[in-house]
Amino acid sequence: MSTEPRRRETTITTRPIPMDGDLGLVRAWKDVPAFESEEAEGKYWAQHQLESRLMQMSIHRTDVRESTTITLRFDPRMLSRIKRIARRRYLNYQSMIKQWLSERMEEEMKEG
């Protein structure tokens, strides 16, 4: 009787990775199906890409003319923590603060 641990044989199946020209192009959000799992979504996006126009339209841009500059005073430690959180999320800390304020404002509006 052998004392060596049993080895399981693993079979790896691969499929060719589509080149950029081979990916299905998604031209409208309605063309993206509802996914039953993250795995199904991953398989879909491995074979599809968003049309550049749709990608650009999805990026929210504020109208600079509608912006107003304000000054807020923060405790230095609080500001350091905010900046650290923003770095972890790969965001500009000022943009993250605006996002937080916007989310909170939406919550307040829903509550009445």
N, C-alpha and C positions, 0 to 999 in steps of 0.2 A: 504494500500500500504506500502510495506516494504522500509525502508531507507537504508538497508544494501546493500553494493555493490554486484553486481552479481559475483559469482565465476564461473570461467571456470574450467571444469573438464579436467584434462590432463591425457592422457594415455601414459604410457612409455612402449615401447616394447624393449625387450632385446633379444639378441641372445647369445648363449654361446661363450665365448672367447676361441679361439683355444689354446690348450696347445702347447708348443714348437714342439712336435712331430707331431702335426696336421697341422702345417703351410706348405703351398706349398713352395718348394725350387726352387729358381731362380738360374739356373746354368750359364746363359749367358745373357748379356744385351739385346740381340735381343729378348729374351723371355718376356721382360717387354713391355706391350702395351703402345700406346700413350693414354693419358688420356684427356677426354673432360673437366674435372673440377677437382678442388682440392679435392672435396668430393669423386669423383670416385677413385682418386689416394689414398686417405686415406683408402677407403674400400679395395682396392687391397692390400696395405701394411699391413693392419690389418690381412690379411689372407695369406701373403707370407713373406718370408725372403730370404735374399741373402745367397748363399752358402759362407762359410767362405773363401774359396780360391778366389772367385770373389771379396769379400770385401777386402781382402789383396792386390789383384792386383790393386784395385782402388785407393789405397793410394799411392800418389806420393812420392817417396823417391829419394833424390838426392844422387849421388855417392859421398861419402865423399872424395874420391881421387881426384875428380874434383873440390873441393872447395878450394878457396883461402881466407885467412884471410886478411881483410883490416881494417883500422881505419878511422872512420868518426867523425868529431867534430860537435856537435850539441849545440845550445843554450839550456841551462838547462830547460827553460820553454817549448821549443818545444819538447824536449825529454820527459818531464813530460806529455804533452798532448798526445804524441804518445803512451806512456805506458798506459795512461788512456783509450784511444781508444782500444788498444789491450786487456786490461783486460775486457772491456765490451763485446768483441768478443771472449773471452776465448782463446786468442792466446798469444804466446810468442811475445814480441814486435819486436825482431829481425826477426822472421819469417814473421811477418806482413810487415815489411819494405821490405824484399826480395820479398814478394808477390806483393806489390805496385810497386816495381821497374820492376818486370817481366811483370806486366800488362801494365805499361807505355811503356816498350820496345816493347811489341807487338803492341801497338797503333802506335808507331813511325815507326815500320817496315811496317805496313799497309799503312801509309801515304806516305811512300817512302822516 
